[in-house]
Amino acid sequence: MKPALSAALPIVGAVALDAVLADPARWHPVAGFGKVAAAAELSLYGDTRAAGVRFVALNVGAPVLLSALAERLLVGRPLVRGVLLAAVTWTTLGGTSLIREGERMAELLEAGDIDAARGRLGHLCARDASGLNTAELSRATVESLAENTSDAVIAPLFWAAIGGLPAVVGYRAVNTLDAMVGYRSERYENFGWAAARLDDLANLLPARFTAVLACLLAPTVDGTVAQAWRVTRRDASHHPSPNAGHPEAAFAGALGVQLGGVNVYEDATEDRGTLGDGPAPQVGDILRAARLSRRVGLAATAILAVKSGLLSGRHRRGCAERSVGRP
């Protein structure tokens, strides 16, 4: 098998596994990591940024080092190495489950089952859904589809293609820690600072890549590239997150709806700004957002698979040139 092809196949293989199997039903590695991290928090917690840095260094550093060691041991076995990368990347992806949850929300709202939809929203985000109406549930679902297209699809593929096993494992570790301790609360204001800032850094490029693809694919959901790009450039910075505003604004522009506003959580209320010019999302817009999410994921898979192959070919040529140049 050609080196470039063998480097690209893990990206395609991971997406194929996610499409067929979705998230592992039992013994999910990310869930296992979360339990280990939660146990580590009990002994490492302190209401200081320094304590949070130690917590992140341990829980990210250990799996990254183990992954780097595994890659090193498999240098002469590209097939096994590729299968391992595909399998691990699959466990970090959530694209198929994300689409299914979005479609399920649309079904419940279309049927008028508001109570069931409120209960289901927790599968997508952490908002307090108890008082949300159909329009607000639709907005929450579209926003979650947009943000998680970046976090749960594009970012893992991006880091797998760019940095292989250590990078994708490191990304998912950082993202999981951010979900655990990276939000603002009395307990995590200081301790969660390192996890939140590292997650911001890890998602900096993937979020913008997601936004660009969503803009380019806007015509596939009856939008326009120009409108989507205009809204993204104008409104992405309205969001309090340095990253989430980019895919959310791009989806808002592509779908011709207005996202953002005030969100209520268990322990906080946030004003997410206003993204887009159109009306509030309706139930049908959830299905359009799901289609856009799927197409963005497929486009990213193709681009990153090619990129991974090119990086592999360039690396091998560089090694060959250095070998020839030796006395």
C-alpha positions as CSV (number, residue, x, y, z in Angstrom):
1,M,0.0,0.0,0.0
2,K,1.3,3.4,-0.9
3,P,2.4,5.5,2.1
4,A,0.1,8.4,1.3
5,L,-2.9,6.1,1.1
6,S,-2.0,4.3,4.3
7,A,-1.8,7.7,6.1
8,A,-5.1,8.8,4.7
9,L,-7.1,5.7,5.4
10,P,-7.2,6.0,9.3
11,I,-9.2,9.3,8.9
12,V,-11.7,7.7,6.5
13,G,-11.8,4.6,8.6
14,A,-12.6,6.5,11.7
15,V,-15.5,8.3,10.1
16,A,-16.8,5.1,8.6
17,L,-16.7,3.4,12.0
18,D,-18.6,6.3,13.5
19,A,-21.2,6.2,10.7
20,V,-21.8,2.5,11.2
21,L,-21.3,2.0,14.9
22,A,-21.7,5.6,16.3
23,D,-20.4,5.9,19.9
24,P,-19.4,2.7,21.7
25,A,-22.4,1.6,23.7
26,R,-20.3,0.2,26.5
27,W,-16.8,0.7,27.8
28,H,-16.4,4.0,26.1
29,P,-12.7,5.1,26.5
30,V,-13.7,8.8,27.0
31,A,-16.1,7.9,29.8
32,G,-13.4,5.8,31.4
33,F,-11.0,8.7,31.1
34,G,-13.6,11.0,32.7
35,K,-13.8,8.6,35.7
36,V,-10.1,8.6,36.1
37,A,-9.9,12.4,35.9
38,A,-12.7,12.7,38.4
39,A,-10.8,10.6,40.8
40,A,-7.7,12.7,40.2
41,E,-9.7,15.8,41.0
42,L,-10.5,14.5,44.5
43,S,-6.8,14.5,45.4
44,L,-5.5,17.4,43.3
45,Y,-8.3,20.0,43.7
46,G,-7.4,23.4,45.1
47,D,-9.0,26.8,44.6
48,T,-6.0,28.1,42.6
49,R,-4.9,28.2,39.0
50,A,-1.7,26.3,39.9
51,A,-3.7,23.4,41.2
52,G,-5.7,23.4,37.9
53,V,-2.5,23.4,35.9
54,R,-1.2,20.3,37.8
55,F,-4.5,18.6,37.2
56,V,-4.4,19.3,33.5
57,A,-0.8,18.4,33.1
58,L,-1.3,15.0,34.7
59,N,-4.5,14.1,32.9
60,V,-3.4,15.3,29.5
61,G,0.3,14.5,29.8
62,A,-0.1,10.8,30.8
63,P,-2.3,9.7,27.9
64,V,-0.3,11.8,25.4
65,L,2.9,10.2,26.5
66,L,1.4,6.7,26.3
67,S,0.1,7.4,22.8
68,A,3.4,8.7,21.7
69,L,5.1,5.6,23.0
70,A,2.6,3.4,21.2
71,E,3.2,5.2,17.9
72,R,7.0,4.8,18.5
73,L,6.7,1.1,19.0
74,L,4.6,0.7,15.8
75,V,6.9,2.6,13.5
76,G,7.7,-0.5,11.5
77,R,4.1,-1.7,11.4
78,P,2.2,0.9,9.4
79,L,-1.0,-1.3,9.1
80,V,-1.3,-1.9,12.8
81,R,-0.5,1.8,13.5
82,G,-3.2,2.9,11.0
83,V,-5.8,0.6,12.5
84,L,-5.0,1.8,16.0
85,L,-5.3,5.5,14.9
86,A,-8.6,4.8,13.1
87,A,-10.0,3.0,16.2
88,V,-8.9,5.6,18.6
89,T,-10.1,8.5,16.4
90,W,-13.5,6.8,16.1
91,T,-13.9,6.8,19.9
92,T,-13.3,10.6,19.9
93,L,-15.9,11.3,17.2
94,G,-19.5,12.0,17.9
95,G,-20.9,13.0,14.5
96,T,-23.4,10.2,14.0
97,S,-24.8,10.5,17.6
98,L,-25.0,14.3,17.2
99,I,-27.1,14.0,14.0
100,R,-29.3,11.4,15.5
101,E,-30.0,13.6,18.6
102,G,-30.8,16.6,16.4
103,E,-33.2,14.6,14.3
104,R,-34.8,13.1,17.4
105,M,-35.3,16.6,18.8
106,A,-37.0,17.6,15.5
107,E,-39.3,14.6,15.7
108,L,-40.4,15.4,19.2
109,L,-41.0,19.0,18.5
110,E,-42.8,18.2,15.3
111,A,-45.1,15.9,17.3
112,G,-45.7,18.6,19.9
113,D,-44.1,16.6,22.7
114,I,-42.5,19.6,24.4
115,D,-41.9,17.8,27.7
116,A,-40.0,14.9,26.0
117,A,-38.0,17.4,24.0
118,R,-37.0,19.3,27.1
119,G,-35.8,16.1,28.6
120,R,-34.0,15.1,25.5
121,L,-32.1,18.4,25.2
122,G,-29.7,17.3,27.9
123,H,-28.2,14.9,25.4
124,L,-27.0,17.9,23.4
125,C,-26.2,20.7,25.9
126,A,-26.3,21.6,29.6
127,R,-29.0,24.3,29.5
128,D,-32.0,24.4,31.8
129,A,-34.7,23.3,29.5
130,S,-37.6,23.4,32.0
131,G,-39.1,26.7,30.7
132,L,-38.1,26.5,27.0
133,N,-40.8,26.7,24.3
134,T,-40.6,25.2,20.8
135,A,-38.7,28.1,19.3
136,E,-36.2,28.1,22.2
137,L,-35.7,24.4,22.0
138,S,-35.1,24.7,18.3
139,R,-32.5,27.4,18.8
140,A,-30.7,25.4,21.4
141,T,-30.6,22.4,19.1
142,V,-29.3,24.3,16.1
143,E,-26.7,26.0,18.2
144,S,-25.6,22.6,19.7
145,L,-25.4,21.0,16.2
146,A,-23.2,23.9,15.0
147,E,-20.8,24.0,18.0
148,N,-20.5,20.2,18.3
149,T,-19.9,19.8,14.6
150,S,-16.6,21.6,15.4
151,D,-15.9,20.0,18.8
152,A,-17.0,16.4,18.2
153,V,-16.3,16.0,14.5
154,I,-13.9,18.4,12.9
155,A,-11.5,19.0,15.8
156,P,-10.8,15.2,16.4
157,L,-10.2,14.6,12.7
158,F,-8.1,17.8,12.4
159,W,-5.7,16.7,15.2
160,A,-5.6,13.1,14.0
161,A,-4.6,14.3,10.6
162,I,-2.1,16.8,11.8
163,G,-0.5,15.0,14.7
164,G,-1.6,11.4,14.7
165,L,-2.4,9.4,17.8
166,P,-0.9,11.7,20.5
167,A,-2.6,14.7,19.1
168,V,-6.1,13.2,18.8
169,V,-5.8,11.6,22.3
170,G,-4.5,14.9,23.7
171,Y,-7.4,16.8,22.1
172,R,-10.1,14.6,23.5
173,A,-8.5,14.6,27.0
174,V,-8.4,18.5,26.9
175,N,-12.0,18.7,25.7
176,T,-13.2,16.3,28.3
177,L,-11.5,18.1,31.1
178,D,-12.9,21.4,29.9
179,A,-16.4,19.9,30.0
180,M,-15.7,18.7,33.5
181,V,-14.1,21.7,35.1
182,G,-13.7,24.4,32.5
183,Y,-17.0,26.3,33.1
184,R,-17.4,29.2,35.4
185,S,-18.7,28.4,38.9
186,E,-17.5,29.1,42.4
187,R,-15.7,25.8,42.6
188,Y,-14.0,26.0,39.1
189,E,-13.4,29.7,38.6
190,N,-9.7,29.1,39.3
191,F,-9.2,25.4,39.2
192,G,-10.8,25.1,35.8
193,W,-8.9,28.0,34.2
194,A,-6.1,25.9,32.7
195,A,-8.5,23.3,31.2
196,A,-10.7,26.1,29.7
197,R,-7.7,28.0,28.2
198,L,-6.1,24.9,26.7
199,D,-9.4,23.9,25.2
200,D,-9.7,27.3,23.6
201,L,-6.3,26.9,22.1
202,A,-7.0,23.4,20.9
203,N,-10.2,24.5,19.1
204,L,-8.9,27.7,17.7
205,L,-8.2,26.3,14.2
206,P,-10.8,23.6,14.0
207,A,-13.6,26.1,14.9
208,R,-12.6,28.4,12.1
209,F,-12.2,25.5,9.6
210,T,-15.7,24.4,10.5
211,A,-17.0,27.9,9.9
212,V,-15.3,28.1,6.5
213,L,-16.7,24.8,5.4
214,A,-20.2,25.7,6.6
215,C,-20.1,28.9,4.6
216,L,-18.9,27.1,1.5
217,L,-21.6,24.5,1.8
218,A,-24.4,27.0,2.6
219,P,-26.0,26.5,-0.9
220,T,-26.7,22.8,0.0
221,V,-29.2,24.0,2.6
222,D,-30.7,26.8,0.5
223,G,-28.3,29.5,1.8
224,T,-25.6,31.5,0.1
225,V,-21.9,31.6,0.6
226,A,-21.9,35.4,0.7
227,Q,-24.5,35.6,3.3
228,A,-23.0,32.9,5.5
229,W,-19.5,34.5,5.3
230,R,-20.9,38.0,6.0
231,V,-22.7,36.9,9.1
232,T,-19.6,34.9,10.3
233,R,-17.2,37.8,9.9
234,R,-19.6,40.2,11.5
235,D,-21.1,38.2,14.4
236,A,-18.7,35.5,15.5
237,S,-17.1,37.8,18.0
238,H,-20.4,38.5,19.6
239,H,-20.2,35.1,21.3
240,P,-18.4,35.0,24.7
241,S,-16.4,31.9,23.5
242,P,-13.4,32.7,21.3
243,N,-14.3,29.7,19.2
244,A,-18.0,28.6,19.4
245,G,-19.1,31.8,17.8
246,H,-17.5,30.9,14.5
247,P,-19.4,27.7,13.7
248,E,-22.6,29.1,15.2
249,A,-22.5,32.3,13.2
250,A,-21.7,30.3,10.1
251,F,-24.6,28.0,10.6
252,A,-26.9,31.0,11.3
253,G,-25.8,32.7,8.1
254,A,-26.1,29.5,6.0
255,L,-29.5,28.7,7.4
256,G,-30.8,32.3,7.3
257,V,-31.8,32.3,11.0
258,Q,-30.9,34.2,14.1
259,L,-29.1,32.4,16.9
260,G,-27.8,33.5,20.2
261,G,-29.5,35.3,23.1
262,V,-29.8,34.5,26.8
263,N,-29.2,31.0,27.9
264,V,-30.1,29.7,31.4
265,Y,-27.9,27.0,33.0
266,E,-28.2,25.4,36.4
267,D,-25.8,27.8,38.1
268,A,-25.6,30.7,35.7
269,T,-27.3,32.8,33.0
270,E,-25.3,33.8,29.9
271,D,-25.9,36.3,27.2
272,R,-24.5,34.7,24.0
273,G,-25.0,37.8,21.8
274,T,-26.9,37.8,18.5
275,L,-25.8,35.8,15.5
276,G,-27.5,36.3,12.2
277,D,-30.3,38.4,10.7
278,G,-33.1,36.0,10.1
279,P,-36.1,34.8,12.1
280,A,-35.7,32.4,15.1
281,P,-35.1,28.8,14.1
282,Q,-38.1,26.6,13.6
283,V,-38.3,22.8,13.7
284,G,-37.5,22.4,10.0
285,D,-34.3,24.4,10.6
286,I,-33.1,21.7,12.9
287,L,-33.1,19.2,10.1
288,R,-31.4,21.6,7.8
289,A,-28.7,22.2,10.4
290,A,-28.3,18.4,10.7
291,R,-27.8,18.1,7.0
292,L,-25.3,20.9,7.0
293,S,-23.4,19.3,9.9
294,R,-23.2,16.0,8.1
295,R,-21.9,17.6,4.9
296,V,-19.4,19.7,6.7
297,G,-18.1,16.5,8.3
298,L,-17.8,14.7,5.0
299,A,-16.0,17.6,3.4
300,A,-13.6,17.8,6.3
301,T,-13.0,14.1,6.1
302,A,-12.0,14.3,2.4
303,I,-9.8,17.4,2.9
304,L,-8.0,16.1,6.0
305,A,-7.5,12.6,4.5
306,V,-5.7,14.2,1.6
307,K,-3.8,16.5,3.9
308,S,-2.7,13.5,6.0
309,G,-1.5,11.7,3.0
310,L,0.4,14.7,1.7
311,L,2.1,15.2,5.1
312,S,3.1,11.5,5.2
313,G,4.6,11.8,1.7
314,R,6.5,14.9,2.5
315,H,7.9,13.4,5.7
316,R,9.1,10.3,3.8
317,R,10.7,12.4,1.1
318,G,12.5,14.4,3.8
319,C,13.8,11.3,5.5
320,A,15.0,9.9,2.2
321,E,16.8,13.1,1.3
322,R,18.5,13.2,4.6
323,S,19.6,9.6,4.2
324,V,21.0,10.2,0.8
325,G,22.9,13.2,2.0
326,R,24.8,11.3,4.7
327,P,28.6,10.7,4.1
